């Protein structure tokens, strides 16, 4: 291999390694959208829970 081809292969390998490292780093800091536990609907009490708590407070 001539010198230019060696440099190109080296730069290509470094680029792929950097891309894999950055992709892994990003994927560890984010979560799958379907796995979110604390959605607004699950945090806020439902209407039935609010009514039940009001009934128990008035007794």
N, C-alpha and C positions, 0 to 999 in steps of 0.2 A: 504494500500500500504506500502511496506517496504521502507526503506530509499533509497536504490539504485534506485528503480523505480521512486521515487519522484524527485531525482536529475536528472535522465534521462529526465523526462517529463519537468522539469524546463529548462534544457539546450536546449531541442528541441524547446520549446516555444520561448526562447530567440534567438535561431538561426533563426527561421521563422520571428520573428519581425525584426531582424537585416537585413535579406535578403530583406524584404519588404521595409524597410527604405532606404537601399542602392539602390534598384531598382527604387524607386520613385525619389531619388536624381539624379541618372543618367538620368532618363527620362526627368526631368525638364531642364537639361543642354544640351540636344540634341534636334534636330528637325527631323521631318519625312523627308526622302530624297526627296520626291515628292513635298515638300512645300518650297523648296529653291527659293527665289525670284530673287537673283542676280547671275544668271549663267553667264558664260563667254559670251555666245551668246547674252544674253539680255543686257549686259553692253556695249559690243563693238558695234559700229554703223555698220549697214549693208552697203553693197556696194552701194545700191541705195541712202541711206542717205548721204554717202560721196560724190557721184557724184552730188547730188542736192545741197549740201553745196558748192562745188567747183564752180558750175554754178552760184550760187547766189553771190559768192565772186567776180567773174570775171565781173559781170554786172556793 
